[in-house]
């Protein structure tokens, strides 16, 4: 979409996400751009909803294991959503644990260029 037409681009993505008749197959970069567009438009709640939907559909995931996420190659805005949602998920999982001492309260976040990090 041309500059200034992000509303049309987002409407197209929203209308066609998950449709088998889409004119193209969105890749993770398309969704990163969508997250950025929602944030720039002042719609962070919609960016978070899209992030959750992407995880649920298995489009991509930052999770390396239940206590570690990898933010390599994610724009800062998308990484911020990923960290916030990961903290929420870890806290929810720990609330299910019967003993407070069993709670680990730990989340590893991998950042950087990937050179021995």
PyMOL CGO cylinders between C-alpha atoms (Angstrom):
from pymol import cmd
from pymol.cgo import CYLINDER

trace = [
    CYLINDER, 0.00, 0.00, 0.00, 1.11, 3.55, -0.63, 0.3, 1, 1, 1, 1, 1, 1,
    CYLINDER, 1.11, 3.55, -0.63, 2.04, 5.84, 2.24, 0.3, 1, 1, 1, 1, 1, 1,
    CYLINDER, 2.04, 5.84, 2.24, -1.11, 7.09, 3.87, 0.3, 1, 1, 1, 1, 1, 1,
    CYLINDER, -1.11, 7.09, 3.87, -3.13, 4.05, 2.81, 0.3, 1, 1, 1, 1, 1, 1,
    CYLINDER, -3.13, 4.05, 2.81, -2.33, 1.86, 5.79, 0.3, 1, 1, 1, 1, 1, 1,
    CYLINDER, -2.33, 1.86, 5.79, -6.03, 1.74, 6.68, 0.3, 1, 1, 1, 1, 1, 1,
    CYLINDER, -6.03, 1.74, 6.68, -6.77, 0.01, 3.37, 0.3, 1, 1, 1, 1, 1, 1,
    CYLINDER, -6.77, 0.01, 3.37, -3.83, -2.35, 3.80, 0.3, 1, 1, 1, 1, 1, 1,
    CYLINDER, -3.83, -2.35, 3.80, -4.94, -3.31, 7.30, 0.3, 1, 1, 1, 1, 1, 1,
    CYLINDER, -4.94, -3.31, 7.30, -8.54, -3.78, 6.17, 0.3, 1, 1, 1, 1, 1, 1,
    CYLINDER, -8.54, -3.78, 6.17, -7.33, -6.09, 3.39, 0.3, 1, 1, 1, 1, 1, 1,
    CYLINDER, -7.33, -6.09, 3.39, -5.23, -8.10, 5.84, 0.3, 1, 1, 1, 1, 1, 1,
    CYLINDER, -5.23, -8.10, 5.84, -8.08, -8.27, 8.37, 0.3, 1, 1, 1, 1, 1, 1,
    CYLINDER, -8.08, -8.27, 8.37, -10.64, -9.25, 5.75, 0.3, 1, 1, 1, 1, 1, 1,
    CYLINDER, -10.64, -9.25, 5.75, -8.50, -11.93, 4.16, 0.3, 1, 1, 1, 1, 1, 1,
    CYLINDER, -8.50, -11.93, 4.16, -6.52, -13.41, 7.06, 0.3, 1, 1, 1, 1, 1, 1,
    CYLINDER, -6.52, -13.41, 7.06, -7.13, -17.11, 7.04, 0.3, 1, 1, 1, 1, 1, 1,
    CYLINDER, -7.13, -17.11, 7.04, -9.05, -17.09, 3.76, 0.3, 1, 1, 1, 1, 1, 1,
    CYLINDER, -9.05, -17.09, 3.76, -7.97, -19.68, 1.21, 0.3, 1, 1, 1, 1, 1, 1,
    CYLINDER, -7.97, -19.68, 1.21, -8.69, -17.27, -1.64, 0.3, 1, 1, 1, 1, 1, 1,
    CYLINDER, -8.69, -17.27, -1.64, -6.15, -14.66, -0.53, 0.3, 1, 1, 1, 1, 1, 1,
    CYLINDER, -6.15, -14.66, -0.53, -4.23, -13.18, -3.47, 0.3, 1, 1, 1, 1, 1, 1,
    CYLINDER, -4.23, -13.18, -3.47, -0.96, -13.80, -1.58, 0.3, 1, 1, 1, 1, 1, 1,
    CYLINDER, -0.96, -13.80, -1.58, 0.24, -15.85, 1.34, 0.3, 1, 1, 1, 1, 1, 1,
    CYLINDER, 0.24, -15.85, 1.34, 1.21, -13.44, 4.13, 0.3, 1, 1, 1, 1, 1, 1,
    CYLINDER, 1.21, -13.44, 4.13, 4.58, -14.15, 5.71, 0.3, 1, 1, 1, 1, 1, 1,
    CYLINDER, 4.58, -14.15, 5.71, 5.86, -13.12, 9.16, 0.3, 1, 1, 1, 1, 1, 1,
    CYLINDER, 5.86, -13.12, 9.16, 7.18, -9.83, 7.75, 0.3, 1, 1, 1, 1, 1, 1,
    CYLINDER, 7.18, -9.83, 7.75, 3.68, -8.88, 6.57, 0.3, 1, 1, 1, 1, 1, 1,
    CYLINDER, 3.68, -8.88, 6.57, 2.41, -9.40, 10.09, 0.3, 1, 1, 1, 1, 1, 1,
    CYLINDER, 2.41, -9.40, 10.09, 5.30, -7.43, 11.61, 0.3, 1, 1, 1, 1, 1, 1,
    CYLINDER, 5.30, -7.43, 11.61, 4.32, -4.55, 9.32, 0.3, 1, 1, 1, 1, 1, 1,
    CYLINDER, 4.32, -4.55, 9.32, 0.72, -4.95, 10.42, 0.3, 1, 1, 1, 1, 1, 1,
    CYLINDER, 0.72, -4.95, 10.42, 1.72, -4.78, 14.10, 0.3, 1, 1, 1, 1, 1, 1,
    CYLINDER, 1.72, -4.78, 14.10, 3.78, -1.66, 13.37, 0.3, 1, 1, 1, 1, 1, 1,
    CYLINDER, 3.78, -1.66, 13.37, 0.90, -0.06, 11.48, 0.3, 1, 1, 1, 1, 1, 1,
    CYLINDER, 0.90, -0.06, 11.48, -1.54, -0.67, 14.31, 0.3, 1, 1, 1, 1, 1, 1,
    CYLINDER, -1.54, -0.67, 14.31, 0.89, 0.84, 16.82, 0.3, 1, 1, 1, 1, 1, 1,
    CYLINDER, 0.89, 0.84, 16.82, 1.57, 3.86, 14.61, 0.3, 1, 1, 1, 1, 1, 1,
    CYLINDER, 1.57, 3.86, 14.61, -2.17, 4.38, 14.19, 0.3, 1, 1, 1, 1, 1, 1,
    CYLINDER, -2.17, 4.38, 14.19, -2.60, 4.51, 17.96, 0.3, 1, 1, 1, 1, 1, 1,
    CYLINDER, -2.60, 4.51, 17.96, -4.28, 1.10, 18.09, 0.3, 1, 1, 1, 1, 1, 1,
    CYLINDER, -4.28, 1.10, 18.09, -1.98, -0.91, 20.40, 0.3, 1, 1, 1, 1, 1, 1,
    CYLINDER, -1.98, -0.91, 20.40, -4.87, -3.08, 21.58, 0.3, 1, 1, 1, 1, 1, 1,
    CYLINDER, -4.87, -3.08, 21.58, -5.47, -4.21, 17.97, 0.3, 1, 1, 1, 1, 1, 1,
    CYLINDER, -5.47, -4.21, 17.97, -1.75, -4.93, 17.58, 0.3, 1, 1, 1, 1, 1, 1,
    CYLINDER, -1.75, -4.93, 17.58, -1.92, -7.12, 20.69, 0.3, 1, 1, 1, 1, 1, 1,
    CYLINDER, -1.92, -7.12, 20.69, -5.01, -8.91, 19.36, 0.3, 1, 1, 1, 1, 1, 1,
    CYLINDER, -5.01, -8.91, 19.36, -3.25, -9.60, 16.06, 0.3, 1, 1, 1, 1, 1, 1,
    CYLINDER, -3.25, -9.60, 16.06, -0.17, -10.88, 17.92, 0.3, 1, 1, 1, 1, 1, 1,
    CYLINDER, -0.17, -10.88, 17.92, -2.33, -13.29, 19.95, 0.3, 1, 1, 1, 1, 1, 1,
    CYLINDER, -2.33, -13.29, 19.95, -4.09, -14.44, 16.78, 0.3, 1, 1, 1, 1, 1, 1,
    CYLINDER, -4.09, -14.44, 16.78, -0.76, -15.11, 15.06, 0.3, 1, 1, 1, 1, 1, 1,
    CYLINDER, -0.76, -15.11, 15.06, 0.39, -17.25, 17.99, 0.3, 1, 1, 1, 1, 1, 1,
    CYLINDER, 0.39, -17.25, 17.99, -2.90, -19.14, 18.08, 0.3, 1, 1, 1, 1, 1, 1,
    CYLINDER, -2.90, -19.14, 18.08, -2.72, -19.85, 14.33, 0.3, 1, 1, 1, 1, 1, 1,
    CYLINDER, -2.72, -19.85, 14.33, 0.93, -20.92, 14.52, 0.3, 1, 1, 1, 1, 1, 1,
    CYLINDER, 0.93, -20.92, 14.52, 2.06, -18.31, 11.98, 0.3, 1, 1, 1, 1, 1, 1,
    CYLINDER, 2.06, -18.31, 11.98, 5.13, -17.68, 14.12, 0.3, 1, 1, 1, 1, 1, 1,
    CYLINDER, 5.13, -17.68, 14.12, 6.16, -17.73, 17.73, 0.3, 1, 1, 1, 1, 1, 1,
    CYLINDER, 6.16, -17.73, 17.73, 9.00, -16.23, 19.75, 0.3, 1, 1, 1, 1, 1, 1,
    CYLINDER, 9.00, -16.23, 19.75, 8.87, -19.13, 22.23, 0.3, 1, 1, 1, 1, 1, 1,
    CYLINDER, 8.87, -19.13, 22.23, 11.94, -21.37, 22.36, 0.3, 1, 1, 1, 1, 1, 1,
    CYLINDER, 11.94, -21.37, 22.36, 10.63, -23.21, 25.42, 0.3, 1, 1, 1, 1, 1, 1,
    CYLINDER, 10.63, -23.21, 25.42, 8.03, -22.47, 28.14, 0.3, 1, 1, 1, 1, 1, 1,
    CYLINDER, 8.03, -22.47, 28.14, 10.39, -20.01, 29.88, 0.3, 1, 1, 1, 1, 1, 1,
    CYLINDER, 10.39, -20.01, 29.88, 12.36, -18.48, 26.99, 0.3, 1, 1, 1, 1, 1, 1,
    CYLINDER, 12.36, -18.48, 26.99, 11.49, -16.17, 24.10, 0.3, 1, 1, 1, 1, 1, 1,
    CYLINDER, 11.49, -16.17, 24.10, 13.71, -15.04, 21.22, 0.3, 1, 1, 1, 1, 1, 1,
    CYLINDER, 13.71, -15.04, 21.22, 13.28, -11.49, 19.96, 0.3, 1, 1, 1, 1, 1, 1,
    CYLINDER, 13.28, -11.49, 19.96, 15.86, -11.64, 17.15, 0.3, 1, 1, 1, 1, 1, 1,
    CYLINDER, 15.86, -11.64, 17.15, 14.69, -9.95, 13.96, 0.3, 1, 1, 1, 1, 1, 1,
    CYLINDER, 14.69, -9.95, 13.96, 11.59, -8.50, 15.62, 0.3, 1, 1, 1, 1, 1, 1,
    CYLINDER, 11.59, -8.50, 15.62, 10.92, -4.76, 15.39, 0.3, 1, 1, 1, 1, 1, 1,
    CYLINDER, 10.92, -4.76, 15.39, 11.00, -3.05, 18.80, 0.3, 1, 1, 1, 1, 1, 1,
    CYLINDER, 11.00, -3.05, 18.80, 7.23, -2.53, 18.83, 0.3, 1, 1, 1, 1, 1, 1,
    CYLINDER, 7.23, -2.53, 18.83, 6.53, -6.21, 18.09, 0.3, 1, 1, 1, 1, 1, 1,
    CYLINDER, 6.53, -6.21, 18.09, 9.17, -7.28, 20.63, 0.3, 1, 1, 1, 1, 1, 1,
    CYLINDER, 9.17, -7.28, 20.63, 7.47, -5.12, 23.25, 0.3, 1, 1, 1, 1, 1, 1,
    CYLINDER, 7.47, -5.12, 23.25, 4.17, -6.90, 22.62, 0.3, 1, 1, 1, 1, 1, 1,
    CYLINDER, 4.17, -6.90, 22.62, 5.93, -10.28, 22.73, 0.3, 1, 1, 1, 1, 1, 1,
    CYLINDER, 5.93, -10.28, 22.73, 7.54, -9.53, 26.10, 0.3, 1, 1, 1, 1, 1, 1,
    CYLINDER, 7.54, -9.53, 26.10, 4.31, -8.20, 27.61, 0.3, 1, 1, 1, 1, 1, 1,
    CYLINDER, 4.31, -8.20, 27.61, 2.35, -11.23, 26.41, 0.3, 1, 1, 1, 1, 1, 1,
    CYLINDER, 2.35, -11.23, 26.41, 5.09, -13.66, 27.53, 0.3, 1, 1, 1, 1, 1, 1,
    CYLINDER, 5.09, -13.66, 27.53, 5.10, -12.15, 31.02, 0.3, 1, 1, 1, 1, 1, 1,
    CYLINDER, 5.10, -12.15, 31.02, 1.33, -12.47, 31.11, 0.3, 1, 1, 1, 1, 1, 1,
    CYLINDER, 1.33, -12.47, 31.11, 1.52, -16.12, 29.99, 0.3, 1, 1, 1, 1, 1, 1,
    CYLINDER, 1.52, -16.12, 29.99, 4.23, -17.04, 32.52, 0.3, 1, 1, 1, 1, 1, 1,
    CYLINDER, 4.23, -17.04, 32.52, 2.33, -15.35, 35.36, 0.3, 1, 1, 1, 1, 1, 1,
    CYLINDER, 2.33, -15.35, 35.36, -0.89, -17.13, 34.40, 0.3, 1, 1, 1, 1, 1, 1,
    CYLINDER, -0.89, -17.13, 34.40, 0.91, -20.48, 34.28, 0.3, 1, 1, 1, 1, 1, 1,
    CYLINDER, 0.91, -20.48, 34.28, 2.48, -19.89, 37.69, 0.3, 1, 1, 1, 1, 1, 1,
    CYLINDER, 2.48, -19.89, 37.69, -0.88, -19.03, 39.22, 0.3, 1, 1, 1, 1, 1, 1,
    CYLINDER, -0.88, -19.03, 39.22, -1.95, -22.59, 38.39, 0.3, 1, 1, 1, 1, 1, 1,
    CYLINDER, -1.95, -22.59, 38.39, 0.87, -24.04, 40.53, 0.3, 1, 1, 1, 1, 1, 1,
    CYLINDER, 0.87, -24.04, 40.53, -0.34, -25.28, 43.92, 0.3, 1, 1, 1, 1, 1, 1,
    CYLINDER, -0.34, -25.28, 43.92, 2.63, -24.20, 46.04, 0.3, 1, 1, 1, 1, 1, 1,
    CYLINDER, 2.63, -24.20, 46.04, 4.04, -20.66, 46.05, 0.3, 1, 1, 1, 1, 1, 1,
    CYLINDER, 4.04, -20.66, 46.05, 7.53, -22.15, 46.52, 0.3, 1, 1, 1, 1, 1, 1,
    CYLINDER, 7.53, -22.15, 46.52, 7.11, -24.09, 43.26, 0.3, 1, 1, 1, 1, 1, 1,
    CYLINDER, 7.11, -24.09, 43.26, 6.74, -20.83, 41.36, 0.3, 1, 1, 1, 1, 1, 1,
    CYLINDER, 6.74, -20.83, 41.36, 9.90, -19.90, 39.48, 0.3, 1, 1, 1, 1, 1, 1,
    CYLINDER, 9.90, -19.90, 39.48, 9.05, -16.35, 38.41, 0.3, 1, 1, 1, 1, 1, 1,
    CYLINDER, 9.05, -16.35, 38.41, 11.49, -16.54, 35.52, 0.3, 1, 1, 1, 1, 1, 1,
    CYLINDER, 11.49, -16.54, 35.52, 11.41, -15.61, 31.86, 0.3, 1, 1, 1, 1, 1, 1,
    CYLINDER, 11.41, -15.61, 31.86, 14.54, -15.59, 29.70, 0.3, 1, 1, 1, 1, 1, 1,
    CYLINDER, 14.54, -15.59, 29.70, 14.52, -13.10, 26.85, 0.3, 1, 1, 1, 1, 1, 1,
    CYLINDER, 14.52, -13.10, 26.85, 17.05, -13.60, 24.05, 0.3, 1, 1, 1, 1, 1, 1,
    CYLINDER, 17.05, -13.60, 24.05, 18.07, -10.39, 22.28, 0.3, 1, 1, 1, 1, 1, 1,
    CYLINDER, 18.07, -10.39, 22.28, 21.01, -9.21, 20.19, 0.3, 1, 1, 1, 1, 1, 1,
    CYLINDER, 21.01, -9.21, 20.19, 22.44, -10.26, 16.89, 0.3, 1, 1, 1, 1, 1, 1,
    CYLINDER, 22.44, -10.26, 16.89, 22.59, -13.96, 17.66, 0.3, 1, 1, 1, 1, 1, 1,
    CYLINDER, 22.59, -13.96, 17.66, 26.36, -14.08, 18.03, 0.3, 1, 1, 1, 1, 1, 1,
    CYLINDER, 26.36, -14.08, 18.03, 26.83, -16.36, 21.03, 0.3, 1, 1, 1, 1, 1, 1,
    CYLINDER, 26.83, -16.36, 21.03, 23.91, -14.77, 22.88, 0.3, 1, 1, 1, 1, 1, 1,
]
cmd.load_cgo(trace, "trace")
